[in-house]
Amino acid sequence: MAEPVWLERVVLDAIHLDQLREHGGLHGIRDENTLESALARARNKWAYDGVHDLPTLAGFWVGADIAARRAANIIDDEAQGGQLAQRAIEKQKMLDVLVRLELVRADLPREAAAYPELTGELHNAIVGFLAMTPSQLLAINQEDLTKEVHQQNLPGSTWQYPNWGRKMRFTIEQLRGDSRTRGYTTMFHDWIERSGRRNQRE
């Protein structure tokens, strides 16, 4: 689906002025922040809507979500094979973009099939790609930060999958200071710095 054509602020200001000329009223905007928020909502909704219940990043890479759907009898063997084939194509497209943007080292393989799991290098590159996009917001699920394989919820299942019953590998406190999580949090922090997203303190 192609991205919609968005109304820019200058267009809305012109429409507002035209309405004032035709119908009268006070000039100016009562709340600039509310207007900017309303303008941004449509773009953000278009970009982020429908991302609920997706597989984790690590799970996506190894096809854990597809395996879970097969184990729950949501799909059959033929569908599983088709989804795995499509996933291989999607992974290669992802890697091609990371290579083109020089987010992975030049000496690493260029074939997605050479990475049976989400390596640290790929993890870092994908998070870096997200950080370098022009999106207004940057957020990462804890499962994606710490490379959890199993997602919290499997759409289409009830008793076949422990929906919303999985505990995180690490607690919030461990994310702050545990040596096992420091690599994940340091990597994310570094990309926030490198992408210029860090708030400047006075």
N, C-alpha and C positions, 0 to 999 in steps of 0.2 A: 504493500500500500504506500503510495506516494505521500510525502508530508504535505499537509494542507497549506494553503497560503494564509498567513496570519495578518490580521490588521495591526498595523504599526501605530505607535502612540501619536505620531504626527497626523495620521489619518483621523483618529478618534478626536483629537483636538480640533481639527477642521470641521468635523461633523458637529461637535459640541458648539463651536462658534456659530455655525450656520443655523443651528436650532435656536440659539439665543437671539440671533438677528430676526428670525421669523416669529418666534413666540415670546421673546423677552425673557428677563430673568437676570440674576446676578452673574457677573463674570468671575472666572477663577474656579479652582477645584477645591472642594471642602477638605478632602483627605487624599493627598498624593499617594501615600503608602497603600491605601485601600485600592486605588485605581491600578497601581502597578501590580498589586497582588492579583487582582481580577484578570489583568492582561496575561500574567504569567501562568495562571491556573490552566488555561486551555492547552498551552504548550506542554506544561508538566504532565497533565492528564494524558495527553496524546503519547508522550514519551514513556510514561510509567504505568499506564493502565494495563491490566491484564498480566502483571508479573507475579500475582499471588500464586503460591503453591508450585513454583518452579523448582526443579532439582537444584541442589547445591552446586557450586562451581566444580568442586572435586568429583561429586557424584555425576554431574553432566559429562565430565571428561571420561570416566570409566564406564558410563552407561548404567549406573546403579539404579536410576529411575526406571529405565526400560526393564531391567531385570526384576525390579520390584513389581512392576505392572504385570509381568509374565507370571511371577510367583503368586500374585493375587488373582490370577486368571482373568484379568481385565483385558488382556490381549492374548492371542494365540501364537504359536511358533512362527507362522508366516508373518504376522504383523511385527513380531519382535525382530525378525531378520530384516524387514524393511526399515524399521526404525533405527536399527543399528547401522545399516548402510547409509541412511540419511544423516545420522549423527557423525559418521566418519567424514562426510562431505562438509558438514558444518564446522567440525574441528579443524579441518584443513583450511577453510576460509578464515577462521580465527587466526591460525598460525601465520597465514600469508599476510594478514594485516599487521601482525606484530613484527614480522620480518621486515616488511616494507617501511615501517616506522622506526626500525632499528631498536626495538625494545627487547630483542633477544640477541645474545652474542652471535657474532658471525660464524663461530666455529661449531655451533650447535646444529643438529639435523633440521632440515627444512620440510620433512614429512611428518605429519601429525601421528602417523602410525608408529613412529619411532619413540613416542612417549606413551607408554602403557598406563601411566598415571599422571596426575597433575604435579609436575616437579616444582621445586622451589623457583627455578628460573621462569617457568611458565606462569606460575602464580604471581610473581613479582611483575612480569610483563603485562599481564591482564589488569592487575590493579593499577599499574602505571598508565595503561591506556585509558581506563576510566577516569583517573585523576586529571589527565591531560585534555579531556573533552571540554567543550565550552559550556557544559551544563551548569546551571546555577547551584545545584545541590550535588554533593558527593556523599554517598552512604554505602556501607558494606555490612551485610549480615554477619553476625558472629560466626555462623556456620561456614560462610565463605572465607572469612578471615583466617580461621583455624583449620581450614580444609577438611571439614566434616564431609563424609561421603553420603550419609543417609539423610534425606530431607525430613522435615517435621510432619508433613502431611502429604498423603498420596491421593490426589483427586480420583474419584470413582470408587474408592474403597471405604469400607466401614470396619468390620471386625478383622479383615484380612491384613491390616497394617496398623501398627501402633500409632495412629494419628495423634499428634499433639502430646505424645507421651514420652518422647525422647528427651533425655537430659543432655545438656551441652558437655563437651569433653572438659571444658575449663569453666570455672566460675569467673564472675566479674573481677573478684579480688585477684585471681590468678592472672588474668589479663594484665593487671597493673604491675605485678612484680615477679611472677613465676618465671624461672629461667627457661622453661619449656615453651612459653608463649612470647618471650621477649623478641624473638626473630619476627614473628607475625606483626606485633604492634610497632616495632621499630621500622619495619618495611612500610607499613601504612603511614606512619608519621613522616618518614622521609619523602614519600610521594606527596603528602600534603605540603611539605616545605618546597619541594622542587616545582610543584605546579602553581605555587603562589597563592594557595588557598588559605594559608594560615593568617588569622587575624593579626594585624600589626598592633602591638601594644605601644602605648605612648610612653 
